[in-house]
């Protein structure tokens, strides 16, 4: 109600139209007195988000050791830096000694003649104040007489001492002379020409402050509208590792992804290299919370950090493996177990560095079985060849066929494991029917250790005219069904476009790593649909930042740089891995000189199911033969050389052992009546499929 209406109501003079006006219902909770215990509740809420009493480097032993090590290293470096340059500093002092000698001589002369009193005497003389002048002159004479005597004594003593010592102890006299010259050089130093050599770091950035954050966000259009709350700081700007961290709440209705999409513009507004500006959202607070981290030094130009397992240590594939470092310098792990990995980036983006960090981590787990197919033929992964169960390097057709056979063997292995695990009682698989470290150790005769299949340059398979369909089907099947049974597929490609990376494969992978790419299409092919729109943009990564990419699992991703491992270092790590496996007795396959038999338990029924067109109930036999020949040319190409009727008969004979019969079918959309097969006649897929 308006004030006029309220006044009329109070006076009892209510107009007729006022009866039709409804009093607005309050929607806010009424203000009530604080309930007992609310003070404690507020204190609890404070303590929940209260900052720690001591910084983490004082509470965490590893951080304390690291901080102490770096502090000691800094002091030692600075001390050594200046100690080595002491002769240079001495020469500089001697060079400036004449200027210092002149300055000291002028000061001594002015003190001896009492130059400070002369302006007062001159003023008394100009005013013809004789008494004052006589008093000042007498006082001046009284003061300068002892100064002249003192100066004469010092000069005489110094001359005699220097002359005598030059004959008696010339060495000490020379040292004293140099020291005196150095002292004179200190008096002759210049403010614009510092004596001490200074290290000026052009790579270190200015400290981050709130004004810069406000202005940068406003420059990219992130600011509050008139009459509404704008950007607010959720916490003070603070140091966070080798940089600064700012947490801000964006204006109402603005999500943090709006800033992620404009990262390049934000860096331009801040006048900083894009590789030093890292905005990210904090969904644990709310979608509008932005965490802005700014590096003090360009991470792309920072020194190399060693891989944690470089010198010693052992890995466990069932646990996250050390992989690389984020822009803050924090160690980033990568999880392979119960997942698969897709790595994509343009040539020269550092794919080999990523592959080495991952493969060497697997190699240091003596229970993991490595199957590597390096389809470039460059030998980038030759360091781990001595410990691989299967290792192939080359880009010929036989190498591609070997990679296909490796995936078929992976499918056969997960089917075997699935049957075994299905037969176990529920008490032995409390976390679900999947391979675990406990099951592996309990049933060593079943060989349930992780099998990691790595295919580098996988685009060679997916673009091959004969192998592409089967390769896509095998990879998709292995990705979807093998992970629960410890079969891990790692695919690497330097051409992440649509033809080179089938949708069925890219959409099924759980863990993705996208290195530098040229456009948003390649970005989304690796990281998933709409990744570019969510701010996961590998297009912002420079080709010079080799090994740097966006690691994503699900919708969220982080920027990480693979730990750089030289080939010589990789060979040393592989020797340690070989020693671990030799001691554990887990070497197998090619590593012990055995011929690897790549199993293939797929049947013609599996192949028919793989090539069956989606949404079609019935297909003629001769059409299926054509599809099978394209899918598995090594098995079914001879059928295409037969007449149509004989080819259909060959398919019928092959299906008969599986109790699948062809029949006369009329399909108007195809070619009328002919022998064919209904999808409903195919047997259901076995458990584990």
C-alpha positions as CSV (number, residue, x, y, z in Angstrom):
1,X,0.0,0.0,0.0
2,X,1.0,3.6,-0.5
3,X,1.5,6.0,2.4
4,X,-1.8,7.7,1.6
5,X,-3.7,4.4,1.7
6,X,-2.1,3.5,5.0
7,X,-3.1,6.9,6.5
8,X,-6.7,6.6,5.3
9,X,-6.9,3.1,6.9
10,X,-5.5,4.4,10.2
11,X,-8.1,7.2,10.2
12,X,-10.9,4.9,9.5
13,X,-11.8,6.7,6.3
14,X,-11.5,3.9,3.8
15,X,-12.6,4.8,0.2
16,X,-14.8,2.3,-1.7
17,X,-12.1,1.3,-4.2
18,X,-9.8,0.4,-1.3
19,X,-11.8,-2.7,-0.5
20,X,-10.7,-4.3,-3.8
21,X,-7.0,-3.7,-3.1
22,X,-5.3,-6.8,-1.7
23,X,-2.6,-6.3,0.9
24,X,0.7,-7.8,-0.4
25,X,1.8,-10.9,1.3
26,X,5.3,-10.8,2.8
27,X,7.6,-13.4,1.4
28,X,10.7,-12.8,3.5
29,X,11.2,-14.6,6.8
30,X,10.3,-12.4,9.8
31,X,13.2,-11.2,11.8
32,X,13.5,-13.2,15.0
33,X,15.7,-13.1,18.0
34,X,18.8,-15.3,17.8
35,X,18.0,-18.8,19.0
36,X,20.1,-20.3,21.8
37,X,23.2,-21.8,20.4
38,X,23.3,-19.7,17.2
39,X,26.5,-18.1,18.3
40,X,28.1,-21.5,18.3
41,X,26.6,-22.2,14.9
42,X,28.1,-19.0,13.6
43,X,31.5,-19.9,15.1
44,X,31.3,-23.3,13.5
45,X,30.6,-21.8,10.1
46,X,33.6,-19.5,10.6
47,X,35.9,-22.3,11.5
48,X,34.7,-24.3,8.5
49,X,36.2,-21.8,6.1
50,X,38.7,-20.2,8.5
51,X,42.3,-19.8,7.1
52,X,44.9,-22.1,8.7
53,X,46.8,-20.7,11.7
54,X,50.1,-21.7,10.2
55,X,50.9,-21.7,6.5
56,X,51.0,-25.0,4.7
57,X,54.8,-25.0,4.4
58,X,55.1,-25.0,8.2
59,X,52.4,-27.8,8.6
60,X,53.2,-30.2,5.8
61,X,56.7,-31.8,6.2
62,X,57.2,-32.2,2.5
63,X,56.4,-28.6,1.8
64,X,58.7,-27.5,4.8
65,X,61.5,-29.6,3.3
66,X,60.9,-28.1,-0.1
67,X,60.8,-24.5,1.2
68,X,63.9,-25.1,3.3
69,X,65.8,-26.6,0.4
70,X,64.9,-23.7,-1.9
71,X,65.8,-21.1,0.8
72,X,69.1,-22.7,1.4
73,X,69.7,-22.9,-2.3
74,X,68.8,-19.3,-2.8
75,X,71.2,-18.1,0.0
76,X,74.0,-20.4,-1.3
77,X,73.5,-19.1,-4.9
78,X,73.5,-15.5,-3.9
79,X,76.6,-15.9,-1.7
80,X,78.5,-17.8,-4.5
81,X,77.3,-15.3,-7.1
82,X,78.8,-12.3,-5.3
83,X,81.9,-14.2,-3.9
84,X,83.0,-15.0,-7.5
85,X,82.6,-11.3,-8.4
86,X,84.6,-9.9,-5.5
87,X,87.7,-9.2,-7.8
88,X,85.3,-7.3,-10.1
89,X,83.9,-5.3,-7.3
90,X,87.5,-4.5,-6.0
91,X,88.5,-3.2,-9.5
92,X,85.4,-1.0,-9.6
93,X,86.3,0.4,-6.2
94,X,89.9,1.2,-7.1
95,X,88.6,2.8,-10.3
96,X,86.4,5.1,-8.3
97,X,89.0,5.9,-5.6
98,X,90.2,9.1,-7.3
99,X,86.7,10.5,-7.1
100,X,86.4,9.4,-3.5
101,X,89.8,10.9,-2.6
102,X,88.7,14.2,-4.1
103,X,85.4,14.2,-2.2
104,X,87.1,13.4,1.1
105,X,89.8,16.0,0.5
106,X,87.2,18.7,-0.2
107,X,85.2,17.7,2.9
108,X,88.4,17.7,5.1
109,X,89.5,21.0,3.8
110,X,86.1,22.6,4.4
111,X,86.2,21.2,8.0
112,X,89.7,22.5,8.6
113,X,89.0,26.1,7.4
114,X,85.5,26.0,9.1
115,X,83.8,26.9,5.8
116,X,80.3,26.7,7.5
117,X,81.1,29.8,9.6
118,X,82.3,32.0,6.7
119,X,78.7,33.1,5.6
120,X,78.0,34.4,9.1
121,X,81.3,36.4,9.2
122,X,80.6,37.8,5.7
123,X,77.1,38.9,6.8
124,X,78.6,40.7,9.9
125,X,81.1,42.4,7.7
126,X,78.5,43.6,5.2
127,X,76.4,45.0,8.0
128,X,79.4,46.9,9.5
129,X,78.8,45.2,12.8
130,X,82.4,45.4,14.0
131,X,81.9,43.8,17.4
132,X,80.1,40.8,16.0
133,X,82.7,40.4,13.3
134,X,85.6,40.5,15.8
135,X,83.8,38.0,18.0
136,X,83.1,35.6,15.2
137,X,86.7,36.0,13.8
138,X,88.2,35.2,17.2
139,X,85.9,32.2,17.7
140,X,86.8,30.9,14.2
141,X,90.5,31.3,14.8
142,X,90.1,29.4,18.1
143,X,88.4,26.4,16.3
144,X,90.6,26.1,13.2
145,X,94.0,26.3,14.9
146,X,93.7,22.8,16.5
147,X,92.2,21.4,13.3
148,X,95.3,22.6,11.3
149,X,97.6,21.0,13.9
150,X,95.7,17.8,13.8
151,X,95.8,17.7,10.1
152,X,99.5,18.2,10.0
153,X,100.1,15.5,12.6
154,X,98.0,13.0,10.7
155,X,99.6,13.8,7.4
156,X,103.1,13.5,8.9
157,X,102.4,10.3,10.8
158,X,100.8,8.7,7.7
159,X,103.7,9.6,5.5
160,X,106.3,8.3,7.9
161,X,104.4,5.1,8.6
162,X,103.8,4.4,4.9
163,X,107.5,5.0,4.0
164,X,108.8,2.8,6.8
165,X,106.4,0.0,6.3
166,X,107.1,0.0,2.5
167,X,110.6,-1.0,3.3
168,X,110.0,-3.3,6.2
169,X,106.7,-5.1,5.2
170,X,106.0,-4.3,1.6
171,X,103.3,-7.0,1.2
172,X,101.2,-5.7,4.1
173,X,101.7,-2.2,2.9
174,X,100.4,-3.1,-0.5
175,X,97.4,-4.8,1.0
176,X,96.8,-1.7,3.2
177,X,97.1,0.5,0.1
178,X,94.5,-1.6,-1.8
179,X,92.2,-1.5,1.2
180,X,92.6,2.3,1.5
181,X,91.8,2.6,-2.2
182,X,88.7,0.4,-1.8
183,X,87.6,2.6,1.1
184,X,88.1,5.7,-1.1
185,X,86.1,3.9,-3.8
186,X,83.2,3.6,-1.5
187,X,83.3,7.3,-1.0
188,X,83.4,7.7,-4.8
189,X,80.4,5.5,-5.6
190,X,77.6,6.8,-7.8
191,X,73.9,6.2,-7.3
192,X,73.2,5.7,-11.0
193,X,76.1,3.2,-11.4
194,X,75.7,0.5,-8.7
195,X,78.8,-1.2,-7.4
196,X,77.2,-4.6,-6.9
197,X,76.1,-6.6,-10.0
198,X,72.3,-7.0,-9.9
199,X,70.2,-9.7,-11.5
200,X,67.3,-8.1,-13.2
201,X,64.7,-10.8,-14.1
202,X,62.7,-9.7,-17.2
203,X,60.5,-12.8,-17.0
204,X,59.1,-12.0,-13.5
205,X,55.7,-10.2,-13.6
206,X,54.5,-7.4,-11.4
207,X,52.4,-8.5,-8.4
208,X,48.7,-8.9,-8.9
209,X,46.3,-6.4,-7.2
210,X,42.6,-5.8,-7.0
211,X,42.7,-2.8,-9.3
212,X,44.2,-4.8,-12.1
213,X,41.5,-7.5,-11.7
214,X,38.7,-5.0,-11.7
215,X,40.0,-3.2,-14.7
216,X,40.7,-6.3,-16.7
217,X,37.3,-7.8,-16.1
218,X,35.6,-4.6,-17.0
219,X,37.7,-4.4,-20.2
220,X,36.2,-7.8,-21.3
221,X,32.7,-6.8,-20.4
222,X,32.4,-8.4,-17.0
223,X,31.1,-5.8,-14.7
224,X,27.9,-5.0,-12.8
225,X,25.1,-3.2,-14.4
226,X,23.8,0.1,-13.1
227,X,22.1,-0.3,-9.8
228,X,23.4,-3.9,-9.3
229,X,26.3,-5.4,-7.5
230,X,29.4,-5.9,-9.6
231,X,32.5,-7.9,-9.2
232,X,33.3,-8.6,-5.5
233,X,36.3,-10.3,-4.0
234,X,35.6,-13.5,-2.0
235,X,39.1,-13.4,-0.4
236,X,42.1,-11.2,-0.4
237,X,44.7,-11.5,-3.2
238,X,47.3,-13.8,-1.9
239,X,50.5,-15.7,-2.9
240,X,49.8,-19.1,-4.3
241,X,53.0,-21.0,-5.2
242,X,55.0,-19.2,-7.9
243,X,52.2,-16.6,-8.5
244,X,49.2,-14.9,-7.1
245,X,45.6,-16.0,-6.6
246,X,42.5,-13.9,-6.6
247,X,39.0,-15.3,-5.9
248,X,36.1,-13.1,-7.1
249,X,32.4,-13.4,-7.3
250,X,31.2,-12.3,-10.7
251,X,28.0,-10.2,-11.1
252,X,24.7,-11.9,-10.5
253,X,23.9,-14.2,-13.5
254,X,27.4,-14.3,-14.9
255,X,29.1,-17.7,-14.8
256,X,32.9,-18.2,-14.6
257,X,32.8,-19.9,-18.0
258,X,32.1,-16.4,-19.5
259,X,35.7,-15.4,-18.4
260,X,37.2,-18.7,-19.5
261,X,35.9,-18.1,-23.0
262,X,37.7,-14.8,-23.0
263,X,41.1,-15.9,-21.5
264,X,43.1,-14.4,-24.4
265,X,41.2,-11.1,-24.1
266,X,41.7,-11.1,-20.3
267,X,45.5,-11.6,-20.7
268,X,45.5,-8.7,-23.2
269,X,43.6,-6.5,-20.8
270,X,46.1,-7.3,-18.0
271,X,49.1,-6.8,-20.4
272,X,50.5,-10.2,-19.5
273,X,51.5,-13.2,-21.5
274,X,48.6,-15.6,-22.0
275,X,50.6,-18.4,-20.6
276,X,50.7,-16.6,-17.2
277,X,46.9,-16.0,-16.9
278,X,44.8,-19.0,-15.7
279,X,41.2,-18.4,-14.9
280,X,39.1,-21.3,-13.6
281,X,35.7,-21.8,-12.0
282,X,35.0,-23.0,-8.5
283,X,31.8,-24.9,-8.6
284,X,32.2,-26.1,-5.1
285,X,31.3,-22.5,-4.1
286,X,28.9,-21.5,-7.0
287,X,29.0,-21.2,-10.8
288,X,29.8,-17.5,-10.6
289,X,32.9,-17.9,-8.4
290,X,36.1,-17.2,-10.5
291,X,39.5,-18.2,-9.3
292,X,42.2,-16.3,-11.2
293,X,45.8,-17.4,-10.9
294,X,48.6,-15.3,-12.4
295,X,52.1,-16.7,-12.6
296,X,55.0,-14.6,-11.4
297,X,57.1,-16.2,-14.2
298,X,56.1,-17.4,-17.6
299,X,55.6,-21.2,-17.0
300,X,56.5,-21.9,-20.6
301,X,60.0,-20.4,-19.9
302,X,60.5,-21.9,-16.5
303,X,63.1,-24.5,-15.7
304,X,62.4,-28.2,-16.1
305,X,61.0,-30.0,-13.1
306,X,62.0,-33.6,-12.8
307,X,59.5,-36.5,-13.1
308,X,59.1,-37.9,-9.6
309,X,60.1,-41.4,-10.6
310,X,63.2,-40.3,-12.6
311,X,65.8,-41.6,-10.1
312,X,64.0,-44.2,-8.0
313,X,60.6,-45.5,-7.0
314,X,58.0,-47.9,-8.3
315,X,54.5,-47.3,-9.8
316,X,51.1,-48.9,-9.4
317,X,48.7,-48.8,-12.3
318,X,45.8,-49.3,-9.9
319,X,46.7,-45.9,-8.5
320,X,47.1,-42.5,-10.2
321,X,50.5,-42.3,-12.0
322,X,52.7,-39.2,-11.9
323,X,52.4,-37.4,-15.2
324,X,53.4,-33.7,-15.3
325,X,52.9,-30.4,-13.6
326,X,50.3,-27.6,-13.8
327,X,51.2,-23.9,-14.2
328,X,51.5,-23.6,-10.4
329,X,54.2,-26.3,-10.4
330,X,51.9,-28.8,-8.6
331,X,52.3,-32.5,-9.6
332,X,49.4,-33.8,-11.7
333,X,48.6,-37.5,-11.7
334,X,46.8,-39.4,-14.5
335,X,44.5,-42.3,-13.8
336,X,44.5,-45.2,-16.3
337,X,42.8,-48.0,-14.3
338,X,39.1,-48.5,-15.2
339,X,39.6,-45.8,-17.9
340,X,41.1,-45.3,-21.3
341,X,43.2,-42.4,-22.7
342,X,43.0,-40.4,-25.9
343,X,45.9,-38.0,-26.7
344,X,45.6,-35.7,-29.7
345,X,47.6,-32.7,-31.0
346,X,49.2,-31.3,-34.1
347,X,52.7,-32.4,-35.2
348,X,55.3,-30.9,-32.9
349,X,53.0,-30.4,-30.0
350,X,55.0,-32.8,-27.7
351,X,53.0,-36.0,-28.1
352,X,56.2,-38.1,-27.6
353,X,56.9,-36.4,-24.3
354,X,53.4,-37.3,-23.1
355,X,53.7,-40.9,-24.4
356,X,57.0,-41.4,-22.5
357,X,55.7,-40.0,-19.2
358,X,52.7,-42.4,-19.4
359,X,54.5,-45.5,-20.8
360,X,57.4,-45.3,-18.3
361,X,54.9,-45.0,-15.5
362,X,53.3,-48.2,-16.6
363,X,56.7,-49.9,-17.1
364,X,57.6,-49.2,-13.4
365,X,54.6,-51.4,-12.3
366,X,56.0,-54.9,-12.7
367,X,52.5,-56.4,-12.7
368,X,51.4,-54.4,-15.8
369,X,51.7,-55.9,-19.3
370,X,52.7,-53.5,-22.1
371,X,51.6,-54.0,-25.7
372,X,53.0,-51.1,-27.8
373,X,52.3,-50.4,-31.4
374,X,54.3,-47.4,-32.6
375,X,52.9,-46.9,-36.1
376,X,55.2,-44.0,-37.0
377,X,58.3,-46.2,-37.1
378,X,60.5,-43.5,-35.6
379,X,61.5,-45.6,-32.5
380,X,60.4,-42.9,-30.0
381,X,59.3,-45.6,-27.6
382,X,62.2,-48.0,-28.2
383,X,63.5,-47.4,-24.6
384,X,60.7,-49.7,-23.2
385,X,61.0,-52.4,-25.9
386,X,63.0,-54.8,-23.6
387,X,60.2,-55.0,-21.1
388,X,57.2,-55.1,-23.5
389,X,55.1,-58.2,-23.9
390,X,54.5,-57.0,-27.5
391,X,56.3,-54.2,-29.3
392,X,55.8,-53.2,-32.9
393,X,57.4,-50.2,-34.6
394,X,56.6,-49.3,-38.3
395,X,53.9,-48.1,-40.6
396,X,53.6,-50.9,-43.1
397,X,50.4,-53.0,-43.6
398,X,51.8,-55.8,-41.5
399,X,52.4,-53.4,-38.6
400,X,48.8,-52.2,-38.9
401,X,47.6,-55.7,-39.0
402,X,49.6,-56.4,-35.8
403,X,47.9,-53.5,-34.1
404,X,44.5,-54.9,-35.1
405,X,45.5,-58.3,-33.8
406,X,46.6,-56.7,-30.6
407,X,43.1,-55.2,-30.1
408,X,41.5,-58.5,-30.9
409,X,43.7,-60.2,-28.3
410,X,42.6,-57.6,-25.8
411,X,39.0,-58.4,-26.6
412,X,39.7,-62.1,-26.1
413,X,41.4,-61.4,-22.8
414,X,38.6,-59.3,-21.3
415,X,36.1,-62.0,-22.4
416,X,38.2,-64.6,-20.5
417,X,38.4,-62.5,-17.5
418,X,34.7,-61.6,-17.6
419,X,33.8,-65.3,-17.5
420,X,36.1,-65.9,-14.5
421,X,34.9,-63.0,-12.5
422,X,31.3,-63.8,-13.2
423,X,31.8,-67.1,-11.5
424,X,33.1,-65.6,-8.3
425,X,30.9,-65.2,-5.3
426,X,29.7,-61.7,-4.5
427,X,31.7,-61.7,-1.3
428,X,35.0,-61.7,-3.3
429,X,33.9,-58.7,-5.5
430,X,32.3,-56.3,-3.0
431,X,33.1,-53.3,-5.2
432,X,31.5,-54.8,-8.3
433,X,32.6,-57.4,-10.8
434,X,35.8,-56.0,-12.0
435,X,39.5,-56.7,-11.7
436,X,41.2,-55.5,-8.6
437,X,44.6,-55.7,-7.0
438,X,43.2,-58.1,-4.4
439,X,41.8,-60.4,-7.0
440,X,45.0,-60.3,-8.9
441,X,47.0,-61.3,-5.9
442,X,44.5,-63.9,-4.8
443,X,44.4,-65.7,-8.1
444,X,47.9,-65.4,-9.6
445,X,47.3,-68.3,-12.0
446,X,44.6,-66.2,-13.7
447,X,47.0,-63.5,-14.8
448,X,44.6,-60.6,-14.0
449,X,47.3,-57.9,-14.0
450,X,46.6,-54.7,-16.1
451,X,47.2,-55.0,-19.8
452,X,48.0,-51.6,-21.4
453,X,47.7,-51.4,-25.1
454,X,49.3,-48.3,-26.6
455,X,48.7,-47.4,-30.2
456,X,50.7,-44.3,-31.4
457,X,49.7,-42.6,-34.6
458,X,46.4,-44.4,-34.5
459,X,45.1,-42.3,-37.4
460,X,47.1,-44.7,-39.7
461,X,44.5,-47.4,-38.7
462,X,41.4,-45.2,-38.7
463,X,42.2,-43.8,-42.2
464,X,43.3,-47.0,-43.9
465,X,40.9,-48.0,-46.7
466,X,40.8,-51.7,-45.6
467,X,41.3,-51.6,-41.9
468,X,39.5,-48.4,-40.8
469,X,36.0,-50.0,-40.2
470,X,37.4,-52.9,-38.2
471,X,39.8,-50.7,-36.3
472,X,37.0,-48.4,-35.2
473,X,34.8,-51.3,-34.2
474,X,37.5,-53.0,-32.2
475,X,38.7,-49.9,-30.5
476,X,35.1,-48.9,-29.5
477,X,34.4,-52.3,-28.2
478,X,37.6,-52.5,-26.2
479,X,37.1,-49.0,-24.8
480,X,33.5,-49.7,-23.7
481,X,33.9,-53.2,-22.3
482,X,37.6,-53.9,-21.5
483,X,38.3,-51.2,-18.8
484,X,36.5,-53.0,-16.0
485,X,38.7,-56.1,-16.6
486,X,42.0,-54.3,-16.5
487,X,42.4,-53.9,-20.3
488,X,43.4,-50.3,-20.9
489,X,43.6,-48.7,-24.4
490,X,45.8,-45.6,-25.0
491,X,45.4,-44.0,-28.4
492,X,47.7,-41.2,-29.6
493,X,47.2,-39.2,-32.8
494,X,48.7,-36.1,-34.4
495,X,45.7,-35.6,-36.7
496,X,42.6,-35.3,-34.5
497,X,40.1,-34.5,-37.2
498,X,36.8,-36.3,-37.8
499,X,38.0,-38.9,-40.4
500,X,41.1,-39.7,-38.3
501,X,39.2,-40.0,-35.1
502,X,35.8,-41.8,-35.4
503,X,33.0,-40.4,-33.2
504,X,32.3,-43.9,-31.7
505,X,35.9,-43.9,-30.4
506,X,36.3,-40.3,-29.2
507,X,32.9,-40.2,-27.5
508,X,33.6,-43.4,-25.5
509,X,37.1,-42.5,-24.0
510,X,37.0,-41.6,-20.3
511,X,40.3,-39.6,-20.1
512,X,41.4,-37.1,-22.7
513,X,44.5,-35.1,-23.3
514,X,44.5,-32.4,-25.9
515,X,47.7,-30.8,-26.9
516,X,48.0,-27.7,-29.2
517,X,45.5,-27.8,-32.0
518,X,44.5,-25.4,-34.8
519,X,40.8,-25.0,-34.5
520,X,37.8,-25.7,-32.3
521,X,36.7,-28.8,-34.3
522,X,39.9,-30.7,-33.4
523,X,39.7,-29.4,-29.9
524,X,36.2,-30.8,-29.5
525,X,37.1,-34.1,-31.3
526,X,39.6,-34.8,-28.5
527,X,38.0,-33.2,-25.4
528,X,34.4,-33.8,-26.3
529,X,31.4,-32.0,-27.6
530,X,31.1,-28.3,-26.4
531,X,34.5,-28.4,-24.7
532,X,35.5,-25.3,-26.5
533,X,32.4,-23.5,-25.4
534,X,33.0,-24.5,-21.8
535,X,36.4,-22.8,-21.9
536,X,38.6,-25.9,-22.5
537,X,40.6,-24.5,-25.3
538,X,43.8,-26.1,-26.5
539,X,43.8,-23.6,-29.3
540,X,45.3,-21.1,-26.9
541,X,48.3,-23.3,-26.4
542,X,51.3,-22.4,-28.4
543,X,53.2,-24.9,-30.5
544,X,56.3,-23.8,-28.6
545,X,54.8,-25.1,-25.3
546,X,55.6,-28.7,-26.2
547,X,54.0,-31.3,-24.0
548,X,51.4,-28.8,-22.6
549,X,47.8,-29.7,-23.0
550,X,44.4,-29.9,-21.3
551,X,43.7,-33.0,-19.4
552,X,40.0,-33.7,-19.0
553,X,38.0,-36.4,-17.4
554,X,34.3,-35.7,-17.7
555,X,33.3,-32.0,-18.1
556,X,36.2,-30.5,-16.1
557,X,39.8,-30.1,-17.3
558,X,43.1,-28.7,-16.2
559,X,46.1,-27.4,-18.0
560,X,49.2,-29.7,-17.5
561,X,52.6,-30.0,-19.0
562,X,54.1,-33.4,-19.3
563,X,57.3,-34.0,-17.4
564,X,60.1,-33.9,-20.0
565,X,62.1,-37.1,-20.1
566,X,65.2,-37.3,-22.4
567,X,65.7,-40.5,-24.4
568,X,68.8,-41.3,-22.4
569,X,66.9,-40.8,-19.2
570,X,64.1,-43.0,-20.5
571,X,66.6,-45.8,-21.2
572,X,67.9,-45.6,-17.6
573,X,64.3,-45.8,-16.3
574,X,63.5,-48.7,-18.5
575,X,66.6,-50.5,-17.1
576,X,65.1,-50.1,-13.6
577,X,61.8,-51.4,-14.9
578,X,63.5,-54.4,-16.4
579,X,65.2,-55.1,-13.1
580,X,61.9,-54.8,-11.2
581,X,60.2,-57.3,-13.6
582,X,63.1,-59.7,-13.5
583,X,63.0,-59.8,-9.8
584,X,59.2,-60.2,-9.8
585,X,59.3,-62.8,-12.5
586,X,56.8,-61.0,-14.6
587,X,58.6,-60.7,-17.9
588,X,56.7,-62.3,-20.7
589,X,56.2,-62.4,-24.5
590,X,58.8,-60.7,-26.6
591,X,60.8,-59.6,-23.6
592,X,61.8,-63.2,-23.0
593,X,62.1,-64.1,-26.6
594,X,58.8,-65.9,-26.9
595,X,56.5,-65.7,-30.0
596,X,53.4,-63.8,-29.1
597,X,50.2,-65.5,-30.1
598,X,47.6,-62.9,-30.6
599,X,44.3,-64.6,-29.8
600,X,41.2,-63.9,-31.7
601,X,38.0,-65.4,-30.3
602,X,35.7,-63.4,-32.5
603,X,33.4,-65.5,-34.7
604,X,31.5,-64.8,-37.9
605,X,28.5,-64.0,-35.7
606,X,30.5,-61.3,-33.9
607,X,31.6,-59.9,-37.3
608,X,28.1,-59.9,-38.7
609,X,26.9,-58.1,-35.5
610,X,29.7,-55.6,-36.0
611,X,28.8,-54.7,-39.6
612,X,25.0,-54.8,-39.1
613,X,23.5,-51.5,-40.1
614,X,21.7,-49.6,-37.3
615,X,18.0,-49.7,-37.3
616,X,17.7,-52.4,-40.0
617,X,15.8,-55.6,-39.2
618,X,16.9,-57.8,-42.2
619,X,19.7,-57.7,-44.7
620,X,20.4,-59.9,-47.8
621,X,23.3,-62.3,-47.6
622,X,25.2,-60.8,-50.5
623,X,25.1,-57.4,-48.8
624,X,26.5,-58.8,-45.6
625,X,29.3,-60.5,-47.6
626,X,30.3,-57.2,-49.0
627,X,30.3,-55.5,-45.6
628,X,32.2,-58.4,-44.1
629,X,34.9,-58.2,-46.8
630,X,35.3,-54.5,-46.0
631,X,35.5,-55.2,-42.3
632,X,37.8,-58.3,-42.3
633,X,39.4,-58.5,-45.8
634,X,41.8,-61.1,-44.6
635,X,38.9,-63.5,-43.9
636,X,36.1,-62.6,-46.3
637,X,37.6,-61.0,-49.4
638,X,37.7,-64.4,-51.2
639,X,33.9,-64.6,-50.9
640,X,33.5,-61.5,-53.0
641,X,35.3,-63.3,-55.9
642,X,32.5,-65.9,-56.0
643,X,29.2,-65.6,-57.7
644,X,26.5,-64.0,-55.7
645,X,24.7,-67.3,-54.9
646,X,27.9,-69.1,-53.9
647,X,28.9,-66.2,-51.7
648,X,25.5,-66.3,-49.9
649,X,25.9,-70.1,-49.5
650,X,29.4,-69.6,-48.0
651,X,27.9,-67.2,-45.4
652,X,25.1,-69.7,-44.6
653,X,27.7,-72.5,-44.1
654,X,29.8,-70.3,-41.8
655,X,26.8,-69.5,-39.7
656,X,25.4,-73.0,-39.4
657,X,27.6,-74.1,-36.5
658,X,26.2,-71.3,-34.5
659,X,22.6,-72.4,-35.3
660,X,21.9,-69.4,-37.4
661,X,20.1,-70.1,-40.7
662,X,19.6,-67.8,-43.6
663,X,16.2,-67.7,-45.3
664,X,14.4,-66.2,-48.3
665,X,13.7,-62.6,-47.7
666,X,11.9,-59.9,-49.7
667,X,13.3,-56.5,-49.0
668,X,11.7,-53.9,-51.3
669,X,14.1,-51.2,-50.3
670,X,17.0,-53.3,-51.5
671,X,16.7,-55.7,-54.4
672,X,13.6,-57.8,-54.0
673,X,13.8,-61.4,-52.9
674,X,17.0,-63.2,-52.0
675,X,18.7,-65.2,-49.3
676,X,19.1,-63.1,-46.2
677,X,19.3,-62.9,-42.4
678,X,17.2,-61.3,-39.7
679,X,19.0,-59.6,-36.8
680,X,16.6,-61.3,-34.4
681,X,18.0,-64.7,-35.6
682,X,21.5,-63.8,-34.3
683,X,22.3,-65.2,-30.8
684,X,22.5,-62.8,-28.0
685,X,25.9,-61.5,-27.1
686,X,27.6,-63.4,-24.3
687,X,28.1,-62.0,-20.8
688,X,31.0,-59.7,-20.7
689,X,30.3,-58.4,-24.2
